[in-house]
Amino acid sequence: MFKTFDTNNDGFIERSDFLTFYENASRSKAETVRENLRHHCIRADLKKLSEVKEDESFEAHDMPRFKISKNDEYFSLLMSLLDH
């Protein structure tokens, strides 16, 4: 990697050289690049998971446990599955 992308031969890869490397890798090894991004908690839309605030406001009546417990048919069905 350094032989190819250390353009000024100082033992370091400059930002622009790294971006060139990554661009080449994303074209030739797309799946590997995607996997590397996933391992660094980068989503498919290239946003960091830590920087994304998901909408976490749920009403109680929207929650599955509420719907199951308030509907006798659903509750009985669920309990019957546990018996088997």
C-alpha positions in Angstrom: 0.0 0.0 0.0 2.8 2.4 0.9 4.7 1.7 -2.3 1.7 2.6 -4.4 0.0 5.4 -2.3 2.9 7.2 -0.5 3.4 9.6 -3.4 6.0 11.7 -1.6 7.9 8.8 -0.1 7.9 10.1 3.4 6.6 6.9 5.1 3.1 8.4 5.5 0.0 8.3 3.4 -1.5 11.7 2.9 -5.2 12.2 3.1 -5.6 12.6 -0.6 -3.5 9.5 -1.2 -5.7 7.5 1.3 -8.8 8.8 -0.5 -7.4 7.6 -3.8 -6.7 4.2 -2.2 -10.2 3.9 -0.8 -11.8 5.0 -4.0 -9.9 2.3 -5.9 -10.7 -0.3 -3.3 -14.4 0.6 -3.4 -14.4 0.0 -7.1 -12.4 -3.2 -7.1 -13.4 -4.7 -3.7 -16.9 -3.2 -3.0 -18.1 -5.9 -0.7 -14.9 -5.7 1.4 -15.3 -1.9 1.7 -18.9 -2.3 2.8 -18.0 -4.8 5.4 -15.2 -2.6 6.7 -17.7 0.3 7.0 -20.1 -1.9 8.8 -17.4 -2.9 11.3 -16.8 0.7 12.0 -20.6 1.3 12.6 -21.2 3.2 9.4 -24.6 2.6 7.9 -25.4 1.9 4.2 -26.3 5.6 3.8 -22.7 6.4 5.1 -24.0 7.9 8.4 -22.3 6.9 11.7 -24.7 5.0 14.0 -23.5 7.2 16.9 -24.6 10.4 15.0 -28.0 9.2 14.1 -30.9 9.7 16.5 -33.7 7.4 15.7 -37.3 8.4 16.5 -37.9 6.6 19.8 -41.3 8.1 20.7 -43.8 5.3 20.8 -47.2 5.5 22.2 -48.1 2.7 24.6 -51.0 1.5 22.4 -48.6 1.1 19.5 -46.4 -1.4 21.4 -46.9 -5.2 20.6 -47.3 -6.1 24.3 -50.2 -3.7 24.6 -52.0 -5.1 21.6 -51.5 -8.7 22.7 -52.6 -8.1 26.2 -55.7 -6.1 25.3 -56.9 -8.7 22.7 -58.1 -11.9 24.3 -57.8 -13.8 21.0 -54.2 -12.8 20.5 -53.3 -13.5 24.1 -54.9 -17.0 24.1 -53.1 -17.8 20.8 -49.8 -16.7 22.2 -50.3 -18.7 25.4 -51.3 -21.8 23.4 -48.0 -21.6 21.5 -46.1 -21.7 24.8 -47.9 -24.9 25.8 -46.4 -26.8 22.8 
